[in-house]
């Protein structure tokens, strides 16, 4: 299995480098978006400075832009093991999800069912809830166990029935990190002929994904979560993609994947995506890009999980802290959510930023169904530490020092 030097990883990120005009930032906000790798920046600047153009022209910069989009699709295909023609780019995951939901409306009717989960970010809930509402379909939620923060699947056969047309589920919670047993959910959905939509926005940065092996119909991810620019990515299985009657301009292409890409795409962003993938490759091994990407993601997972386990163990040892994280036998991404007794989470995060220059986020993180079920908004939501492969053991130790200092401040003020 591939491994990497944390120093060599950090050398690729300009935002992590020391500067004389400010203290170094400590970024624990990976789930909200990672820092850009130098290769990402170079890719974007290279495209911009080399001559920008729109598609399908006869001149050199237009042909180069055509080739760029082809290369971008192939890069995603190598990362996720899908076909290049199944890859479409867009503004962000949410916009792409609503566009696909609108297209699927022609296939649903009153009496059909749409199944979502209580664990998901609302970007993988509301497009499908809206679709159901527009079509007169019923919405069902796969519930979350409030003690283990895992999906309750004992009644899965009753939730996903022969009337179910679409099942949407996350590949990892962006708050508590839980990785659901999606293979079981996909198998049940396929047994009744339902489409499966996977939100891999939070999963893609943390472990290898095989779209073909999973057998899902749609998968979403976002390049800015894995060292790239703000760019949404949809992978749609060719069989479904060909059928989608997407909303588009009349003269626009009617073939896949272009028919989903309304208007001019973020070409410099796609160039940056290729740079991000080039960075990830440097962490892997193998003779082909798919091999290097897959081994790199394995190495990232090992590095991040070790740190997340250390962080969780520390937090669980503090009586004032309540940790929202699944049991040890549940697979998780390196995202640790917690609250501090009698402390507003936003005030705590502001203190970490002021005193230690730490980027730590607070709130419901659009996982509002889970937040409401667990009743955490009274304290301003969760405090969330989300790790990336550039986080160091020393940063984890400094956070521990910072939290202990904050708790002493809280005790003094009581």
N, C-alpha and C positions, 0 to 999 in steps of 0.2 A: 504494500500500500504506500502511496506517495505521502510524503510529509514535507514541511516547509519551515524555513527560518522566519520567525516573526520580524526580525530586523529587515530581511529582504522584502517581506511583504510591505512593511510600512514605508520603505524607501520609494514605493510606487505611488504614494499618495501625497501630493503637495500640501493638502490641508493639515497633515499630521506633522509637518516639519516645523522645527523651532524657528521663531522669528524674533528679532530684537524689539519689535513694537508691541508685543502682547505675550501673555502666558500661553502655553500650548493648550489647545482644546482637548478634552477627553470625551470622545463620542460614544455614548451608550444609547444612541437613538437609531440604530440600524433598521429596526422595523419601519420607521418613518421614512427611511431613505439613507443609503450609504454614501460615503464620500466617493468622489470620482477618482478613478485611477488615472495616472499620467497618460497611459495608452488611450484612454477615452478622450481626454482633452486633445491629445495629438491627432486622433482620428477626426474629431470635429473641426479643429483648426485646419487640418490638411485639406478637408473637403471645401471649407469656406474660402481659404486662401488660394486654392488651386483652380477655382472657377466654378461657380454654382450654375445650375441649369435645371430646367424642368425635363420631364420624361419625353421619350419617343421622338426626339429630334434627329436630324441627320448629322449634326455637328458633334465635335469631339466631347465637349463637356456634357452634353445631353446623353450621349452614348455611355459615358463614364457613370452618369447617375443611374441609368438603366442597370448597368452592371453592379452598381452599389446596392441597389435593392435586391438584386438576385443574390449577391453575396450575403446580405443581411438575412435573407430567408434561409440560406444554407447554413449560416452560423447558428440560427435558432434551431434548425433541424438537427444539427450536430449536438447541440446542448440538450435537447429534449427528446431526441430520437423520434422525430416526426418527418413528414415529407415537406420539402421546401414549398410546394404549392399549397400546403395547408396553413401557411404562416401569413397572417395579415397584421399590418401595423396601424396604429391609431393614436389619438390624443392621450388616452389613458385607459386603464382596464374598465373603469366605470362607463365611459362613453361607448366602448366596444361592446360591453355587456348589454346596454340598453339598445344598441343597434341590432344586435343578434336577437334579443327578445322581441323587438318589433317585427323582425322577419319571421320569427317562429309563430307569430299570432295567426298566420293563415292555416296552421296545422292543428290548433286547439279549438275546442268548442265547449259549450256548457256541459257540465258533468265530468269533464276531465279533471285530473289532479296534478298539482305541482308541489313537490316536496323540497323544503329547504331546512336549514338547521338553526338551532339557537346558539351555535358556536360561532357562526360566520360573521365576518365583516359585512355590513349592510350592502356593500357593492355586489355581493353574491347572494343577496336576498331580494332587495327591492326591484331590480329589473324583472325578476321572475314573479314576484308578487304583483307587480304592475301588469305583466303579461296575463296572469291569471284573472285579475280584476277586469281587464279589457275583454277577455274571452268568456267570462262567466264560469271560469274553472275554480275549483276548490284549492285552497292552500293548506298544507299540512307542515308542521314543524317536527323534525327529529329532536327530541328534548336533550338537554344537557343535565347530567348528574351534578347537582350543586355541591357535592362533597368531593368528587374526583375530577370535575371539569372535563369529563369525557362524554361522548355521545351515548345515550341509552339506546341500545340496538336490540333489546330483547323482543320488542314488538315490531321489528323492522318489516316483517311480512304483512302486518296489518296496516302499516304506514305506506308502504310501497305496494300498490295493488295493480290489478289489470287495468284500472282506470288511470293510473299514473302515466303521464306523458313526459315529465321532466323531473330530474333530481339534481339539485345543486348542493355541493358540499365543498368545504375548504380542505386543502391538503395540510394545513397547519394553522392553528389559531394565531392571529397576529397579536394577541394579548397574553394568553396563558401558554401558548406554544404547543398545545396538544396536537399530535398527528393522528387523525382518526384512522380506523381500519377501512380505508376507502375501497380496498379490493372487495371486501364483503358487501359494501353498499353498491358498488358497481355491478357485482354479480347479481344481486337481487334486482336492480334496475333493469339490467339486460334480460333477465328471466321474464319480465313482463313487457319488454319492448320499449322501455323508456329511454330518453336521451339522458346523458350524464354530463353535467357541467362542473368543472373543477376550478376552484380558485387557488392557483399556485403562486400568487403574488408573494406571500410570506415564505412559502416552501422553497421556491427556486433558488434563493441565495444560500440555502443551508444543507441540501442533500440532493443526490442525483435523482432525476425524474426520467421515466421511460414512457412516453405517451402511447406508443404502439402497444407496449406490453400491458398497460393499464386498460386499454380498450374503451376509453372515454370518448365523448363526441366533441367537447369543447374544453379548452384549457386556457386560462388567462395568466399572464405574468407581466411584470413591469421592469424595464431595464434599470431604472434608478434605484431599485432595491438590490441590484447586484453590480454596483460600481459604475453604472452607466448613466446616461441622460434620462430626462423625463420623456418616456416613450412607452406606450401601451402595446402589448403583444397579445394577439389571439391566435390560438391553434385550433383549427376546425377540421375534423375528419373529412376527407375528400367526399365521402358518400353523402354526408349531411351538407357540406359546403356547396356542392353542385346543386342541391335542391333549394337552397335559401333564396327566396325572392326579395333580395335586399332593396332598400330604398336608395336610389341613386339617380344621378342626372341621366337623361335619356342617351346622350352620346357616349357616356362613360363606358368602360369595358364591362362586358357581361360575363367574363370568365373569371375563374378563381386564380389567385386570391384577390386580384385587383378590384373585383366588384364590391368588396366590403370597404375598400380604402377610399372613402369619399374625399374629393379635393386633393390638393397637393400635400404630400407627406412631409414629415420632418426629416429631410434628407441628411442634414448634418447630425441629427440625432441617431440615425441609422449608422452613420459612419462612427459615431461614438460607441454605439452598441458593439460594433465589431472590435473596437479598441478594448472594451470591457471584457469581451470573450478572449481576446489575445492575452490580457492580464491573467484571467483565470487559468488559461492554458499553461502559463509559466509555473503554476503550482502542481501540475500533474505530470504524468509519465505516459509514454506510449508512442507508437509510430504514426498514429492518425490523430486528427483533432478530436473526434468523438472519444477516443480512448483517453486523451490528455484531459479533456473536460470532465469526464466521468471520474477519473482517479483524483483530479483536483477537488471535485465536490466531496468525494469520500474523505480526503485529507482535511478539508474545511470542517466537515461534520465532526471528525474526531477532535480537532483542536477546540472547536466551540463548545462541544459537549463537556469536555473536561473543565473548562472555565465555568460553564453554567452550573455544573454540579457543585463546584467549590462555592460559588455565589449563593446557591440555594441552601447549602449546608450552613453557611454563615447566617443567612437571614432567618432560618428556622430556629437558630439558637437564641434569638432575641425575643423576649416575651412581649414586647410592645408591637411587634411586626407580625402581620398575618400574610402569609404567602399563598398565592393562587396558582398552584402548579400541580399537575397530575402525579399520581404515584410513580415510584421508581420503575415499575415494569411497563409503563406507557411511554412510547416514543414521543420525544418532544424536540422542538427547535430551541435554540439558546435564548429564549425570551422569558424573562422572569418578572411577573407582576406581583405587587404587594401593596398594602396600605400600612400606615403607622397609626396606632391607636390615638384618637383624639387630635389628629393632625390633618389639616387640609393638604391634599396631595400637591396642589399647585404651589402652595407656600413652601413645601419641602423642596420641590424641584427648583424653585427660584433661589432658595438658600444654597443648594448644591452648585448652581450656576454662578452665584455671586462669590462664594468662598473658595470654590475649587475648579471653576471653569468647566464644569461637567455638563454635558448635554444629556439630560434625562427628561423624558416626556411624561406628561400626566393626562388623565382624562378617560374617556370611554373608547377612544380610538376607532370609532364607528362600529364597534362590536356592541351596539347599544342594547340588543336583545339580551345578551349575556350580562351586561352591566345592570340592566333593570332586574333581571332574575336574581342576581346576587346582591342587589341593594347597595352598590358601592358608590353611587353618585352623591350620597349625603356627605361624603368626605372629598368630593371633587373628582371622584374616579380613582383609577389605579395610578400608582407610580410604576413605570415600566422601564426595565433595563433590557435592552436588546443588543446582543453581542454580534460582532463581525470579526472576520479573521485577522483584522489589524489590531484588535484589542489585546492588550498584554496582561500578564500576571500582575505586573506592577500597578497597572490601572485598577485591576480588581482589588488589590490590597489598599490602594489609595481610596477607593470608594468605601471600603470597610472602615477605614480610619475616619472618613468624612461622615458616614452615617452614625458612628459612635459619638463623634463630636456633636452632631445635630441632636442626638437623643439627650446628651448632657445639657444642651441649650434648652431643650423642651422641659426637662426636669427642673431647671433653674427657674423657669417662668411659671411653673405650676404653684 
